[in-house]
Amino acid sequence: MPIYEGGFTTKGGEPGPGGLLKIGPILPGEVTIPSALAKLLADEGQQIPPPVSGFMLIDTGATRSCVDTEIVTKLGVKPIGIATLTTASGESKHNLYPAKLNFPPMTFGVEFGSLVGVNLKQQTVGGHQIIALLGRDLLSRCLLVYNGLKGSFTLAFS
């Protein structure tokens, strides 16, 4: 079972809730093309685009996992459908993209038949862009322990 332990500490190195409260539970990850597309490109002798690295934010408020639209389109992935999202701002339509999310610290990846394309360009942590939101579709296959008192979290994939 792949497990990721994340958290924040104070400037003095002590565990503290400040970072988790301000930023949220994030983990390093990669967005890459789906394995089927990678195989097709390889079979045709075409170059496979390298994955895009950044941070992924665990979003328990999101029904579906999301990926930054600009990143997935730069990878050459075409939309496969449209989804209607309902947020506090109302309803909006978004393209769906097949993609794979890799979690390098755990040498683990998850194939998605479709991720919702959203604009995450303004979402950054320490100058690094948030590249994906991990929604309840993924979390339904995980154990998430959120320890607000210590500013830490654990994510275990089944």
C-alpha positions as CSV (number, residue, x, y, z in Angstrom):
1,M,0.0,0.0,0.0
2,P,1.7,3.3,-1.1
3,I,1.7,5.8,1.7
4,Y,2.6,9.5,1.7
5,E,3.3,11.4,4.9
6,G,3.0,15.2,4.5
7,G,3.0,18.1,6.8
8,F,4.4,21.5,7.9
9,T,6.7,22.7,10.6
10,T,7.3,26.0,12.3
11,K,10.5,28.0,11.6
12,G,11.9,26.3,14.7
13,G,11.3,22.9,13.2
14,E,8.4,22.0,15.4
15,P,5.2,20.5,14.0
16,G,2.6,23.2,13.6
17,P,-0.9,23.7,12.0
18,G,-0.1,27.0,10.3
19,G,1.0,25.6,6.9
20,L,-1.7,23.0,6.7
21,L,-4.3,25.7,7.6
22,K,-3.0,28.2,5.1
23,I,-2.0,26.0,2.2
24,G,-3.8,22.7,2.7
25,P,-2.7,19.1,2.2
26,I,-0.4,19.1,-0.8
27,L,1.9,16.5,-2.2
28,P,4.3,16.5,-5.1
29,G,3.1,14.9,-8.3
30,E,3.2,14.7,-12.1
31,V,0.6,15.0,-14.8
32,T,1.4,12.9,-17.8
33,I,-0.4,11.5,-20.8
34,P,-2.5,8.3,-20.3
35,S,-0.6,5.0,-20.8
36,A,-2.7,4.1,-23.9
37,L,-1.6,7.3,-25.6
38,A,2.0,6.8,-24.6
39,K,1.9,3.3,-26.1
40,L,0.3,4.6,-29.3
41,L,3.0,7.3,-29.7
42,A,5.8,4.9,-29.0
43,D,4.4,2.4,-31.5
44,E,4.3,5.2,-34.1
45,G,7.9,6.2,-33.3
46,Q,6.8,9.6,-31.9
47,Q,8.3,11.3,-28.9
48,I,6.4,10.9,-25.6
49,P,6.0,14.3,-23.9
50,P,7.7,14.5,-20.5
51,P,5.5,14.7,-17.4
52,V,4.8,18.1,-15.8
53,S,5.7,18.3,-12.2
54,G,4.2,20.4,-9.4
55,F,2.0,20.1,-6.4
56,M,-1.4,18.4,-6.1
57,L,-3.9,19.7,-3.5
58,I,-6.2,17.3,-1.8
59,D,-9.7,18.8,-2.2
60,T,-12.4,17.0,-0.2
61,G,-14.9,19.5,-1.6
62,A,-14.3,18.3,-5.2
63,T,-16.5,15.4,-6.3
64,R,-14.0,14.8,-9.2
65,S,-10.3,15.2,-9.5
66,C,-9.2,18.1,-11.7
67,V,-6.1,19.0,-13.8
68,D,-4.9,22.3,-15.0
69,T,-6.2,22.7,-18.6
70,E,-3.1,24.5,-19.9
71,I,-0.8,21.7,-18.7
72,V,-2.9,18.8,-20.1
73,T,-3.3,20.6,-23.5
74,K,0.4,21.3,-23.7
75,L,0.9,17.5,-23.3
76,G,-1.1,17.1,-26.5
77,V,-4.1,15.5,-24.8
78,K,-7.4,16.3,-26.5
79,P,-10.7,16.7,-24.6
80,I,-13.0,13.7,-24.6
81,G,-16.2,15.3,-23.2
82,I,-17.7,18.0,-21.1
83,A,-18.8,18.1,-17.5
84,T,-20.9,20.6,-15.6
85,L,-19.4,21.7,-12.3
86,T,-21.4,23.3,-9.5
87,T,-19.4,25.6,-7.2
88,A,-20.2,28.4,-4.8
89,S,-20.0,30.7,-7.9
90,G,-22.6,28.7,-9.8
91,E,-22.5,26.2,-12.7
92,S,-19.9,26.1,-15.4
93,K,-18.9,23.7,-18.2
94,H,-15.4,22.2,-18.4
95,N,-13.6,19.9,-20.8
96,L,-12.8,16.3,-19.7
97,Y,-9.3,14.9,-20.4
98,P,-7.8,11.4,-20.0
99,A,-4.6,11.6,-18.1
100,K,-2.3,9.8,-15.6
101,L,-1.3,11.3,-12.2
102,N,2.0,10.1,-10.9
103,F,3.1,10.3,-7.3
104,P,6.9,10.0,-7.4
105,P,7.6,9.8,-3.7
106,M,5.5,6.6,-3.7
107,T,6.5,5.4,-7.2
108,F,2.8,5.1,-7.8
109,G,0.5,6.3,-10.5
110,V,-3.3,6.5,-11.2
111,E,-4.9,6.4,-14.6
112,F,-8.0,8.5,-15.1
113,G,-10.4,7.9,-17.9
114,S,-11.3,11.6,-17.4
115,L,-10.2,14.5,-15.3
116,V,-11.9,17.8,-15.3
117,G,-9.9,20.6,-16.9
118,V,-9.8,23.7,-14.8
119,N,-7.7,26.9,-14.5
120,L,-5.2,26.4,-11.7
121,K,-2.7,29.0,-13.0
122,Q,-3.1,31.3,-10.0
123,Q,-2.8,28.5,-7.5
124,T,0.8,28.4,-6.3
125,V,2.8,27.2,-3.4
126,G,6.3,28.6,-2.9
127,G,6.4,29.6,-6.5
128,H,5.3,26.2,-7.8
129,Q,2.0,25.8,-9.5
130,I,-0.8,23.5,-8.2
131,I,-1.2,21.2,-11.2
132,A,-4.1,19.0,-10.0
133,L,-6.8,18.8,-7.4
134,L,-7.4,15.3,-5.9
135,G,-11.1,14.9,-5.5
136,R,-13.4,12.4,-3.8
137,D,-13.3,10.1,-6.8
138,L,-9.6,9.3,-5.9
139,L,-10.0,9.7,-2.2
140,S,-12.7,7.1,-2.2
141,R,-9.9,4.6,-2.8
142,C,-7.6,6.0,-0.1
143,L,-7.3,6.5,3.6
144,L,-6.7,10.2,4.5
145,V,-5.7,11.2,8.0
146,Y,-5.8,15.0,8.5
147,N,-4.1,16.0,11.8
148,G,-4.8,19.7,12.1
149,L,-3.2,19.9,15.6
150,K,0.2,18.8,14.3
151,G,-0.1,20.3,10.8
152,S,0.3,16.9,9.1
153,F,-1.6,14.4,7.0
154,T,-1.2,10.8,5.7
155,L,-2.5,9.6,2.4
156,A,-2.6,5.8,1.9
157,F,-3.7,4.3,-1.4
158,S,-5.3,0.9,-1.5
